[in-house]
Amino acid sequence: MLAAKLGGTFIDGDEHSDQTKVWFASSLSTARSIARTVSEEAARGRAVVVAYPLRCLEWIFYSRRLAEMDLKTIFVSLQSTYDAIADPGRGRSFSADELRRVNEMIDQGYGHRSFSDLFVDTGTVGPDESLQVLFKALKALG
């Protein structure tokens, strides 16, 4: 929704990862692939929104690699509770493995990354309201 509102491109980071390998075995090739795609899309004059959970090491990689390409980055952490994410009334169903991973990511602090430029609590409002909050905050960051 954000990419569409910006007239940009959405990149799902999972589509760049090798799902046959555990995360640490594919993290560098995934990061390189995402950065290459961001660069290609930005060269077309598009804003780029990437959805992918980051650890500090990936943040360092993206910050440096994209700065070398003279691209501005804004890192956003989306926050929510497990109950809000798993709520069937929100319109998305998850497999047992996905729910387990959601819980792990919350426990690992993905919604509170210290390197994030912006935090948005998506658990207290719906998608449209989350989009408005995010869009206004991004505009303020320039």
Disulfide bonds with the S-S distance in Angstrom:
none
